[in-house]
Amino acid sequence: MGRIFVVELEGRPYRCKFCGTHLALPDDIVSRGFHSRRGKAYLFNNAVNITMGPLEERVMLSGMHTVADIFCCCCGQIVGWKYHAAHENAQKYKEGKFVLERGRIMDEMDCSTEIFIDTHPASDAEDA
């Protein structure tokens, strides 16, 4: 098995929620109005640090499409899918684009709002 070379994106990239690997830039978002089986999803022009599964025909809310699931190249978690072909003319704009599921990615805001719970609450009485 070869060595994995990871692309580091400039700016505030969307990252894999499981391992933090850079996946896409906010400037590449085409639409925030997509949905997946697990919830909200975003359509991107480009994505990096992914591997693709086999092509398959899927019936989606917008019709029949040829898609491939995409996985984070570092941890192997599924993060969305890539559109290879749309069978309806009105859906052709999706071809070659990537859908990242919102519940499987995080942005800079998600990274900066981590909550750490102190299991040993401090008390002024203890210092007296």
BALOBA-1460 file (C-alpha; in Angstrom, 3 decimals):
// residues 128
<rec num="1" residu="m" x="0.000" y="0.000" z="0.000"/>
<rec num="2" residu="g" x="1.336" y="3.427" z="-0.931"/>
<rec num="3" residu="r" x="1.836" y="6.465" z="1.210"/>
<rec num="4" residu="i" x="-1.068" y="8.910" z="1.490"/>
<rec num="5" residu="f" x="-0.257" y="12.521" z="0.602"/>
<rec num="6" residu="v" x="-2.777" y="14.896" z="2.121"/>
<rec num="7" residu="v" x="-3.602" y="18.266" z="0.558"/>
<rec num="8" residu="e" x="-3.675" y="21.141" z="3.056"/>
<rec num="9" residu="l" x="-6.140" y="23.823" z="1.931"/>
<rec num="10" residu="e" x="-5.564" y="27.532" z="2.564"/>
<rec num="11" residu="g" x="-8.140" y="29.467" z="4.539"/>
<rec num="12" residu="r" x="-10.922" y="27.933" z="6.624"/>
<rec num="13" residu="p" x="-11.642" y="24.563" z="5.029"/>
<rec num="14" residu="y" x="-14.374" y="22.098" z="5.795"/>
<rec num="15" residu="r" x="-12.796" y="19.089" z="7.471"/>
<rec num="16" residu="c" x="-13.624" y="15.461" z="8.135"/>
<rec num="17" residu="k" x="-15.496" y="15.351" z="11.432"/>
<rec num="18" residu="f" x="-13.801" y="12.092" z="12.372"/>
<rec num="19" residu="c" x="-10.116" y="12.934" z="11.799"/>
<rec num="20" residu="g" x="-9.873" y="16.631" z="10.851"/>
<rec num="21" residu="t" x="-8.531" y="16.111" z="7.312"/>
<rec num="22" residu="h" x="-9.201" y="19.032" z="4.943"/>
<rec num="23" residu="l" x="-11.957" y="18.253" z="2.411"/>
<rec num="24" residu="a" x="-13.239" y="21.431" z="0.732"/>
<rec num="25" residu="l" x="-13.316" y="25.227" z="0.806"/>
<rec num="26" residu="p" x="-16.374" y="27.423" z="1.465"/>
<rec num="27" residu="d" x="-15.690" y="29.245" z="-1.833"/>
<rec num="28" residu="d" x="-16.425" y="25.968" z="-3.675"/>
<rec num="29" residu="i" x="-19.973" y="25.635" z="-2.297"/>
<rec num="30" residu="v" x="-22.570" y="25.578" z="-5.066"/>
<rec num="31" residu="s" x="-25.593" y="24.943" z="-2.818"/>
<rec num="32" residu="r" x="-26.409" y="24.472" z="0.858"/>
<rec num="33" residu="g" x="-29.864" y="23.114" z="0.016"/>
<rec num="34" residu="f" x="-29.070" y="19.418" z="-0.412"/>
<rec num="35" residu="h" x="-30.222" y="16.540" z="1.769"/>
<rec num="36" residu="s" x="-28.858" y="13.078" z="2.450"/>
<rec num="37" residu="r" x="-30.190" y="10.084" z="4.333"/>
<rec num="38" residu="r" x="-28.557" y="11.482" z="7.448"/>
<rec num="39" residu="g" x="-29.619" y="15.138" z="7.127"/>
<rec num="40" residu="k" x="-28.385" y="18.327" z="5.484"/>
<rec num="41" residu="a" x="-25.649" y="18.309" z="2.854"/>
<rec num="42" residu="y" x="-23.705" y="20.804" z="0.728"/>
<rec num="43" residu="l" x="-22.897" y="20.623" z="-2.989"/>
<rec num="44" residu="f" x="-19.261" y="21.538" z="-3.812"/>
<rec num="45" residu="n" x="-17.417" y="22.147" z="-7.080"/>
<rec num="46" residu="n" x="-14.260" y="20.511" z="-5.690"/>
<rec num="47" residu="a" x="-13.193" y="18.177" z="-2.883"/>
<rec num="48" residu="v" x="-9.752" y="16.896" z="-1.879"/>
<rec num="49" residu="n" x="-8.355" y="14.079" z="0.245"/>
<rec num="50" residu="i" x="-11.091" y="11.655" z="-0.749"/>
<rec num="51" residu="t" x="-11.319" y="8.212" z="-2.276"/>
<rec num="52" residu="m" x="-14.266" y="7.027" z="-4.346"/>
<rec num="53" residu="g" x="-16.284" y="3.864" z="-4.204"/>
<rec num="54" residu="p" x="-17.770" y="2.116" z="-7.227"/>
<rec num="55" residu="l" x="-20.221" y="3.868" z="-9.542"/>
<rec num="56" residu="e" x="-23.859" y="2.976" z="-9.013"/>
<rec num="57" residu="e" x="-27.258" y="4.086" z="-10.220"/>
<rec num="58" residu="r" x="-29.318" y="5.755" z="-7.485"/>
<rec num="59" residu="v" x="-32.811" y="7.133" z="-7.449"/>
<rec num="60" residu="m" x="-32.688" y="10.382" z="-5.498"/>
<rec num="61" residu="l" x="-35.287" y="13.037" z="-4.768"/>
<rec num="62" residu="s" x="-34.288" y="14.804" z="-7.993"/>
<rec num="63" residu="g" x="-34.341" y="11.672" z="-10.159"/>
<rec num="64" residu="m" x="-31.945" y="8.962" z="-11.344"/>
<rec num="65" residu="h" x="-28.211" y="9.670" z="-11.078"/>
<rec num="66" residu="t" x="-24.942" y="7.767" z="-11.491"/>
<rec num="67" residu="v" x="-22.962" y="8.419" z="-8.308"/>
<rec num="68" residu="a" x="-20.041" y="7.113" z="-6.278"/>
<rec num="69" residu="d" x="-19.753" y="7.334" z="-2.506"/>
<rec num="70" residu="i" x="-16.754" y="9.342" z="-1.327"/>
<rec num="71" residu="f" x="-14.630" y="8.554" z="1.713"/>
<rec num="72" residu="c" x="-12.041" y="10.485" z="3.715"/>
<rec num="73" residu="c" x="-8.638" y="9.256" z="2.491"/>
<rec num="74" residu="c" x="-7.208" y="9.277" z="6.022"/>
<rec num="75" residu="c" x="-9.824" y="7.610" z="8.228"/>
<rec num="76" residu="g" x="-11.990" y="5.908" z="5.585"/>
<rec num="77" residu="q" x="-15.305" y="7.319" z="6.855"/>
<rec num="78" residu="i" x="-17.971" y="7.996" z="4.248"/>
<rec num="79" residu="v" x="-18.411" y="11.773" z="3.885"/>
<rec num="80" residu="g" x="-20.774" y="12.021" z="0.903"/>
<rec num="81" residu="w" x="-20.940" y="11.207" z="-2.808"/>
<rec num="82" residu="k" x="-19.877" y="12.443" z="-6.237"/>
<rec num="83" residu="y" x="-22.285" y="12.907" z="-9.130"/>
<rec num="84" residu="h" x="-20.941" y="11.298" z="-12.315"/>
<rec num="85" residu="a" x="-24.048" y="11.525" z="-14.491"/>
<rec num="86" residu="a" x="-27.555" y="12.915" z="-14.266"/>
<rec num="87" residu="h" x="-30.246" y="11.312" z="-16.378"/>
<rec num="88" residu="e" x="-32.452" y="14.426" z="-16.562"/>
<rec num="89" residu="n" x="-31.345" y="17.563" z="-18.417"/>
<rec num="90" residu="a" x="-32.364" y="19.845" z="-15.546"/>
<rec num="91" residu="q" x="-29.952" y="17.979" z="-13.239"/>
<rec num="92" residu="k" x="-26.866" y="18.064" z="-15.519"/>
<rec num="93" residu="y" x="-25.326" y="20.915" z="-13.468"/>
<rec num="94" residu="k" x="-24.534" y="18.351" z="-10.723"/>
<rec num="95" residu="e" x="-22.245" y="16.242" z="-12.907"/>
<rec num="96" residu="g" x="-18.676" y="16.191" z="-11.607"/>
<rec num="97" residu="k" x="-19.652" y="17.851" z="-8.322"/>
<rec num="98" residu="f" x="-19.371" y="16.563" z="-4.760"/>
<rec num="99" residu="v" x="-21.914" y="16.375" z="-1.954"/>
<rec num="100" residu="l" x="-20.534" y="16.459" z="1.586"/>
<rec num="101" residu="e" x="-22.928" y="15.538" z="4.373"/>
<rec num="102" residu="r" x="-23.119" y="18.278" z="7.002"/>
<rec num="103" residu="g" x="-23.143" y="15.780" z="9.858"/>
<rec num="104" residu="r" x="-19.839" y="14.279" z="8.664"/>
<rec num="105" residu="i" x="-17.877" y="17.489" z="8.150"/>
<rec num="106" residu="m" x="-16.966" y="20.428" z="10.345"/>
<rec num="107" residu="d" x="-15.940" y="23.976" z="9.600"/>
<rec num="108" residu="e" x="-13.743" y="26.421" z="11.506"/>
<rec num="109" residu="m" x="-16.691" y="27.408" z="13.717"/>
<rec num="110" residu="d" x="-17.257" y="23.776" z="14.700"/>
<rec num="111" residu="c" x="-13.559" y="23.437" z="15.596"/>
<rec num="112" residu="s" x="-13.511" y="26.560" z="17.764"/>
<rec num="113" residu="t" x="-16.639" y="25.730" z="19.754"/>
<rec num="114" residu="e" x="-15.516" y="22.483" z="21.334"/>
<rec num="115" residu="i" x="-16.766" y="22.197" z="24.887"/>
<rec num="116" residu="f" x="-14.542" y="20.778" z="27.597"/>
<rec num="117" residu="i" x="-16.261" y="19.701" z="30.790"/>
<rec num="118" residu="d" x="-14.266" y="20.016" z="34.007"/>
<rec num="119" residu="t" x="-14.931" y="16.895" z="36.048"/>
<rec num="120" residu="h" x="-13.489" y="18.516" z="39.189"/>
<rec num="121" residu="p" x="-15.468" y="21.682" z="39.822"/>
<rec num="122" residu="a" x="-13.509" y="24.322" z="41.677"/>
<rec num="123" residu="s" x="-14.802" y="25.934" z="44.823"/>
<rec num="124" residu="d" x="-13.568" y="29.038" z="46.637"/>
<rec num="125" residu="a" x="-14.030" y="27.147" z="49.906"/>
<rec num="126" residu="e" x="-11.306" y="24.644" z="48.950"/>
<rec num="127" residu="d" x="-8.681" y="27.383" z="48.734"/>
<rec num="128" residu="a" x="-9.499" y="28.818" z="52.168"/>
